[in-house]
Amino acid sequence: MDSGLDLNIAWSPVEEDAQDNFFNFNDAWYPDDEDEINEMEELEEPDFPFDLNEEVGEHNDFPFDLNEEVGEQEQQQLQPEPPQQQTTAHHHPKRPKLSAEKKVQILLWLLDRASTSTYCKINDVAHEFNVTRRTISKIWNTAKRQKAANQRYNLATKMYNCGRKRIVVQPEDITKIDMGDRTCVRDLASMLHISPSSTIQRMIQRGTIKPHTNPLHPGLKEPNMLARVKWILDLLIGNTAETKSEYYPMFDFVHLDEKWFYLSRKSQRVYLAQHEKGKYRAASSSKFIPNVMFTAVVARPRFNEQKECTFDGKIGIFPFTCQEAAKISSKNRDKGTIETKVVESVNQKVTRSMLINQIIPAIKEKWPHHEGRKVIFIQQDNAKAHITQDDPKWQTVYQQGDFTFILIQQPHNSPDLNILDLGFFRSIQSLMHKKMPKDVDKMMEAVNEAFYELDPNTLSNV
């Protein structure tokens, strides 16, 4: 029979006569005045005795008749709220699962009240901890059973028993697998006979399995190792082994190195809006992306007592390019237009010219002038294009006024001894690609801007 009443639809009163005949079974009931509370207490056990010698019994909740007529105050409670208020105050807030510590607090509260008074209302306990009466009864009955059995109180939660059991993998099961079979999550899951690879991902999040990147280190032979040790020992201050306890501050060292900067990456990650389209990028060949070699020169930054930077240590970054006039006309430019050409062959002649004509004047211009006469060591790697201190043309220019420049070579196969290779070049390259240059000229501007935008603290902390 169709009653015309859908219990899944929220009730709202339409007429005053209809309010006495409908009740929403999803609403929680609360007593509103002392008379209702007294009526409720007459129906239930008047008091809850906290006697540990009492036999275990069940305590009934608030019994009331759903068929009795609704009073005036209940009618006011069932009135719908104004449209602008979205909250439903007649619903209980969602109570979280009780932890073992919370249950122990409730039991201690009950035992404390039982020792100070003969009776205690169960409603007071439920209101104090924001739980139901049945929860209080279960905690108390569990404690009484354990007391009767001369056991310790154990209110541990059983939440760990629910859900799918966690798959446990022993470390020995992973270490006995070859490294080549552990290069991706799917292969590792297959070797461990675990069907979903997401299980391995959860183990990585918990720290049971840790991802590891195995870099390729320089192949050092015994002469290289001895040279590295000698280089480090020479940077210690002192004349004997007992006094060599502090490193040389290296304020008079200048690090010089070269790097290729490419116009664009093969793959660039960006984040788009929901309906935004990605930018189309194209090149004639992904293997021959336009690139330019730069020489970067940096020194150690200086800071005063207030930690303010007085010298950023950035001498400059110099491209191996030249300006030439176009020999023929094309659709991109007319004949005679000045173009930027990349130096195809970087040899000792090119590096000597850049060192004498560009780098040395830049050092003299930007070096702190209050330091008086200075001996500056220019550290470089052992590339064949680099000149040494014994170069004839260098011998004529290495002393200029108050400056004396000494060229030194770092140990072979030791890029980690140069500040630029340790991470400064990578930081500049990351900032340069954010600017997304269109041509070689724009790339040179982007590299120069990225070089000077980088925080001096980054250079100091390398």
C-alpha positions in Angstrom: 0.0 0.0 0.0 1.3 3.4 -0.9 1.3 5.6 2.2 2.4 8.7 0.4 5.2 9.3 2.9 8.9 8.9 1.8 11.1 8.4 4.9 14.2 9.3 2.8 13.0 12.9 2.3 13.8 15.4 5.0 10.5 16.5 6.8 9.4 20.1 7.0 6.1 21.1 8.6 3.4 22.6 6.3 0.5 23.0 8.6 0.2 23.1 12.4 -2.3 20.2 12.3 0.2 18.0 10.5 3.0 18.6 13.0 1.4 16.3 15.6 1.3 13.3 13.2 4.9 13.3 11.8 8.3 12.7 13.4 11.6 12.6 11.7 13.4 9.3 12.7 16.8 10.7 11.7 16.6 13.4 14.4 18.3 12.9 17.8 16.0 13.5 20.8 17.0 15.7 23.8 15.1 16.6 27.0 14.3 20.2 27.2 13.2 20.8 30.8 13.4 19.3 34.2 10.0 17.6 34.0 11.1 15.6 31.0 14.4 14.7 32.6 12.5 13.5 35.7 10.2 11.4 33.5 13.2 9.9 31.7 15.0 9.1 35.0 11.8 7.3 36.3 11.9 5.0 33.2 15.6 4.1 33.5 17.6 3.1 36.5 17.7 6.1 38.8 21.4 5.9 39.6 24.4 4.0 38.4 26.1 2.3 41.3 29.8 2.0 41.0 30.3 -1.2 43.0 33.0 -3.4 41.6 31.4 -6.4 43.5 28.1 -6.0 41.7 27.3 -8.6 39.0 27.6 -7.5 35.4 24.3 -6.3 34.0 23.0 -4.4 31.0 21.9 -0.8 31.4 19.1 0.4 29.2 19.2 3.6 27.3 16.6 6.3 27.4 13.3 4.4 26.7 10.4 6.5 25.3 7.3 5.9 23.2 7.5 7.0 19.6 3.7 6.9 19.4 3.0 9.4 22.1 2.0 12.9 21.1 4.6 15.5 20.6 4.6 18.3 23.1 4.9 22.0 22.4 8.6 22.3 23.1 9.3 19.3 20.8 7.2 21.0 18.1 9.4 24.1 18.5 12.5 21.8 18.1 11.1 20.3 14.9 10.5 23.7 13.3 12.7 24.2 10.3 15.5 26.7 10.6 15.6 30.0 8.6 17.0 29.5 5.0 20.2 31.5 5.7 21.3 29.1 8.4 22.7 25.9 6.9 23.7 24.1 10.1 21.4 21.5 11.8 21.8 22.0 15.5 19.5 19.0 16.4 22.1 16.5 15.1 24.9 15.1 17.3 28.4 16.0 16.1 30.2 13.0 14.7 32.1 11.3 17.5 35.5 9.9 16.7 36.6 6.4 17.7 37.8 6.3 21.3 41.5 5.5 21.8 42.8 3.3 24.5 44.1 6.4 26.4 40.6 8.0 26.2 39.0 4.9 27.6 41.5 4.8 30.5 40.6 8.4 31.3 36.9 7.5 31.4 37.6 4.6 33.7 39.8 6.7 36.0 37.0 9.3 36.1 34.5 6.6 37.1 36.7 5.1 39.7 37.5 8.5 41.2 33.8 9.3 41.5 33.0 5.9 42.9 35.6 6.4 45.7 34.2 9.8 46.7 30.5 9.1 46.4 28.2 6.2 46.5 26.3 6.9 43.3 27.0 8.8 40.1 24.7 9.5 37.1 25.7 7.9 33.9 24.5 11.0 32.0 27.2 13.1 33.7 29.9 10.8 32.5 28.6 10.7 28.9 28.3 14.5 28.8 31.7 15.0 30.3 33.5 13.0 27.6 31.0 13.5 24.7 30.1 9.8 24.3 26.9 7.8 24.5 25.5 6.0 27.6 26.1 2.7 26.0 29.8 3.4 25.6 30.1 4.2 29.3 28.3 1.0 30.2 30.6 -1.1 28.0 33.7 0.4 29.5 32.4 -0.1 33.0 31.2 -3.7 32.4 34.6 -4.6 30.8 36.4 -3.2 33.9 34.1 -5.2 36.2 34.7 -8.4 34.3 38.4 -7.9 34.5 38.1 -7.1 38.2 36.1 -10.3 38.9 38.7 -12.3 37.0 41.6 -10.7 39.0 43.0 -9.3 35.8 44.6 -6.0 35.0 42.5 -3.3 33.4 42.9 -3.6 29.6 40.9 -1.2 27.5 43.0 -1.5 24.3 41.1 -0.7 21.1 40.5 -3.4 18.5 40.7 -1.1 15.5 43.9 -2.7 14.3 41.9 -5.9 13.6 39.7 -4.3 10.9 40.6 -3.9 7.3 43.0 -5.8 5.1 46.0 -7.2 6.8 49.3 -5.4 6.0 51.7 -7.3 3.7 55.0 -7.7 5.5 58.2 -7.9 3.5 61.5 -8.9 5.2 64.6 -6.9 4.4 66.4 -10.1 3.4 63.8 -10.7 0.7 64.8 -7.4 -0.9 68.6 -7.6 -0.5 68.8 -11.0 -2.2 67.3 -9.6 -5.4 69.8 -8.4 -8.0 70.2 -4.6 -8.4 69.1 -4.8 -12.1 65.8 -6.3 -11.0 65.1 -3.4 -8.6 65.2 -0.5 -11.0 61.4 0.3 -10.9 58.5 -0.3 -8.7 56.8 -2.8 -11.0 59.9 -5.0 -11.3 60.4 -5.0 -7.6 56.7 -6.0 -7.0 57.0 -8.8 -9.5 60.2 -10.2 -7.9 58.6 -10.0 -4.4 55.4 -11.8 -5.8 53.2 -8.8 -4.8 50.5 -8.3 -7.3 49.6 -4.6 -6.9 52.6 -2.2 -7.3 50.7 0.3 -5.1 51.7 -1.9 -2.1 55.3 -1.1 -2.9 54.4 2.6 -3.1 52.9 2.5 0.4 56.0 0.7 1.7 58.1 3.6 0.3 55.9 6.1 2.1 56.2 4.2 5.4 60.0 4.0 4.9 60.2 0.2 4.7 61.7 0.6 1.2 63.7 3.6 0.3 64.4 4.8 -3.3 68.1 5.4 -4.1 69.8 7.1 -7.0 73.2 5.7 -7.8 75.3 8.4 -9.4 78.4 7.8 -11.6 81.4 9.0 -9.8 84.8 10.0 -11.3 87.1 7.1 -11.8 89.9 8.0 -9.4 93.2 6.1 -9.4 95.8 6.1 -6.7 97.7 9.2 -8.0 94.4 11.1 -8.2 93.6 10.2 -4.6 97.0 11.3 -3.4 96.7 14.6 -5.3 93.3 15.3 -3.7 94.6 14.6 -0.2 97.6 16.9 -0.8 95.3 19.6 -2.1 93.1 19.4 1.0 96.1 19.4 3.4 97.6 22.5 1.7 94.4 24.4 2.5 94.8 23.8 6.3 96.3 26.7 8.3 99.4 25.8 10.3 102.9 24.4 10.1 102.6 21.2 12.0 100.0 18.4 12.2 99.0 19.6 15.7 98.3 23.2 14.6 96.5 22.4 11.3 93.0 22.4 12.7 91.3 25.1 10.6 90.8 25.5 6.9 92.0 28.5 4.9 89.0 30.9 4.4 89.8 31.2 0.6 88.7 34.9 0.4 91.5 35.4 -2.2 90.5 32.5 -4.4 88.6 32.9 -7.7 86.9 29.9 -9.3 86.8 29.8 -13.1 85.0 27.2 -15.2 83.1 26.7 -18.5 79.7 25.4 -19.2 77.4 24.8 -22.2 74.0 26.4 -21.9 71.2 25.2 -24.2 68.5 27.3 -25.7 65.7 24.9 -24.6 65.2 21.6 -22.9 63.8 18.6 -24.8 61.0 18.4 -22.3 59.7 21.2 -20.2 57.2 20.8 -17.3 54.6 23.5 -16.7 51.2 23.6 -14.9 48.1 24.8 -16.8 44.6 25.8 -15.9 41.7 23.4 -16.5 41.0 24.6 -20.1 44.3 26.1 -21.0 46.3 24.7 -23.9 50.0 24.0 -23.7 52.4 26.0 -25.7 53.6 24.4 -29.0 57.4 24.1 -29.2 59.2 22.9 -32.3 62.8 22.6 -33.4 64.5 21.3 -36.6 66.3 18.7 -34.6 66.2 17.7 -31.0 69.8 16.6 -31.1 71.2 19.9 -32.3 69.6 22.5 -30.0 71.4 25.9 -30.2 73.9 26.2 -27.4 76.5 28.7 -26.2 79.6 28.1 -24.0 80.0 30.5 -21.0 82.9 31.1 -18.7 81.8 32.0 -15.1 84.0 33.6 -12.6 83.1 33.8 -8.9 84.7 34.4 -5.5 83.6 34.0 -2.0 81.0 36.6 -0.9 81.6 38.9 2.1 79.2 39.8 4.8 79.5 42.3 7.7 78.6 41.8 11.3 74.9 42.6 10.6 74.9 39.8 8.0 74.6 42.3 5.1 76.3 41.4 1.9 79.1 43.8 1.1 80.5 41.8 -1.9 78.4 39.2 -3.7 81.4 37.4 -5.2 80.0 37.5 -8.7 82.8 38.6 -11.0 80.9 37.9 -14.2 79.8 35.3 -16.8 81.3 35.6 -20.3 80.0 33.9 -23.5 82.2 32.6 -26.2 80.6 34.6 -29.0 81.5 37.2 -31.6 79.6 39.8 -33.7 79.7 39.4 -37.5 77.9 41.1 -40.3 75.6 38.9 -42.4 77.2 38.1 -45.8 74.0 37.4 -47.7 70.3 38.4 -47.3 67.6 36.0 -46.1 64.0 36.1 -45.0 65.1 36.8 -41.4 67.6 39.7 -42.0 69.2 41.8 -44.6 72.8 41.6 -45.8 75.2 43.5 -43.5 73.0 43.0 -40.3 75.2 42.4 -37.2 74.6 38.9 -35.9 75.8 37.0 -32.9 77.9 34.0 -33.9 79.0 31.2 -31.5 82.7 30.5 -31.4 82.9 27.0 -32.7 86.4 26.1 -31.5 87.5 27.1 -28.0 91.3 26.7 -27.7 94.1 28.3 -25.7 94.2 31.3 -27.9 90.5 32.1 -27.2 90.7 31.4 -23.5 93.9 33.5 -23.1 92.3 36.4 -24.9 89.2 36.2 -22.7 91.2 35.9 -19.5 93.5 38.9 -20.2 90.9 41.2 -21.9 87.7 40.5 -20.0 88.2 38.5 -16.8 91.2 40.3 -15.3 89.6 43.8 -15.8 86.3 42.6 -14.3 88.2 41.3 -11.2 90.0 44.6 -10.8 86.8 46.5 -11.1 84.6 44.5 -8.7 87.1 43.4 -6.1 86.8 45.2 -2.7 89.2 48.2 -2.9 89.8 48.5 0.9 91.9 45.3 1.0 95.1 46.9 -0.3 97.7 44.9 -2.2 96.2 41.6 -3.1 97.4 38.2 -4.4 94.5 36.5 -6.1 94.6 32.8 -7.0 92.5 31.8 -10.1 91.5 28.2 -9.8 90.7 26.3 -12.9 90.5 22.7 -14.1 92.9 20.8 -16.2 91.2 21.3 -19.6 93.6 21.6 -22.5 92.2 25.0 -23.5 93.4 26.5 -20.2 96.7 28.2 -20.0 99.1 27.8 -17.0 101.1 30.3 -14.9 104.1 29.6 -17.2 102.4 30.9 -20.3 104.7 33.6 -21.9 102.0 36.1 -22.7 100.5 35.6 -19.2 103.8 36.3 -17.6 103.6 39.8 -19.0 100.2 40.7 -17.5 99.8 38.7 -14.3 101.0 41.7 -12.2 98.9 44.8 -12.6 99.1 47.6 -10.0 98.2 46.2 -6.5 97.0 43.0 -8.0 99.0 39.8 -8.5 97.2 37.0 -10.3 98.3 33.4 -9.9 96.9 30.6 -12.0 96.5 27.2 -10.3 95.1 23.9 -11.5 92.9 21.7 -9.3 93.6 18.0 -9.1 92.6 15.8 -12.1 89.1 14.2 -12.1 88.0 16.4 -9.3 85.0 18.6 -10.4 83.8 18.6 -6.8 86.6 20.8 -5.8 85.2 23.7 -7.9 82.4 25.8 -6.6 80.8 26.2 -10.0 80.6 22.5 -10.7 79.2 21.8 -7.2 75.8 23.3 -7.9 76.1 27.0 -8.9 75.9 26.2 -12.6 72.8 24.1 -12.1 71.1 26.9 -10.2 71.8 29.4 -13.0 70.6 26.9 -15.6 67.3 26.4 -13.7 66.6 30.1 -13.6 67.5 30.6 -17.2 65.0 28.0 -18.5 62.2 29.7 -16.6 62.6 32.7 -18.9 62.1 30.5 -22.0 64.3 32.5 -24.5 63.5 32.4 -28.2 66.9 32.8 -29.8 70.6 32.9 -28.9 70.6 36.6 -28.1 67.7 36.2 -25.7 69.4 33.2 -24.2 72.6 35.2 -23.5 70.5 37.9 -21.7 68.6 35.2 -19.7 71.9 33.6 -18.6 73.3 36.9 -17.6 70.2 37.9 -15.6 70.0 34.5 -13.9 73.7 34.8 -12.9 73.1 38.1 -11.1 69.6 37.2 -9.8 70.9 34.3 -7.7 71.1 35.0 -4.0 74.7 35.5 -2.7 73.8 33.2 0.2 73.4 30.4 -2.3 76.9 31.0 -3.6 78.2 31.2 0.0 76.6 28.0 1.1 77.9 25.8 -1.8 
